[in-house]
């Protein structure tokens, strides 16, 4: 259950971040509101980066064989 929650949190954070960027790019917010949105965006960015780093560590652990990391190229076409 924790894995699903982390994925949902990442997706939710990313969606919120995209919304904030759109509002900031629109340019209709006051300076104070823009700064508050920017601060929130920084927090969301850090949350997303942490979730991605954790996912990368999990992938590395899954690829480890006989105590050594086996690197394998990612082919998006084969994954689809």
N, C-alpha and C positions, 0 to 999 in steps of 0.2 A: 504494500500500500504506500510506503514512503517513496518509492520510485515514481509512482504515478503522480503523487502530490508534487514532487520536485519538478516533473515535466510540466504540470499544470502551472506551477508558480513561474517557471521560465517563460512559458507561452504568455501568461498573463502579464508578466513584467515587460516582455518584448512588445506586446500590444499597447500597454500603457505608455511605453517609451515612444513608440511610433506616433501615438496620439499627441503626446507632448511636443514632439518635433514639429508636427503639422501645425499645432497651435502657435508655437514660437515662430515658425516660418511665415505664418499668416500676418504677423506684425501688428495685430490689433490689441495686444495685451499691454497693460501699463508696465512701467519699468519694474516696479515692485513685484507684480505678478509674474513677469518674465524671469526675474531672479529666483523666485520661489519655484517656478516650473523647472528652471535650470538645475537647481539643487536637487529636486526630486528626480530629474533625469540622470544626474550623476549617480544617485543612489541606485536607481534601476539598472543603469549600465554596469555598476559594480556587482549587483546581484546576478545579472545575466552572465558576466564574465566568470564569476565564481561557479555558477551552475555548469558552464561550458568546461571549465577547468576540471571540475569533479567528473563530468562525463568522460573527458579525455583520459583521466586516471583510470576510470573503470574499463575503458576500451583497452588501455595498455595492459591492465591486469588480465583481461580476457585473452589477449594475444600472447601472453607470456607462456613459453613452453620450456620445460626442463631447466628452469631457472634463468633462461635467457629470453630476451624480448625478440620476437619474430616480427619484423616489420612487413606489412603487406600493403600494396598500393590500393587506394580506394578507387573503385570504378563505379561511379554513380549510375551508369547505364545498366550494369549488372544487378544493382540493388533495386531497381525499379520493377 
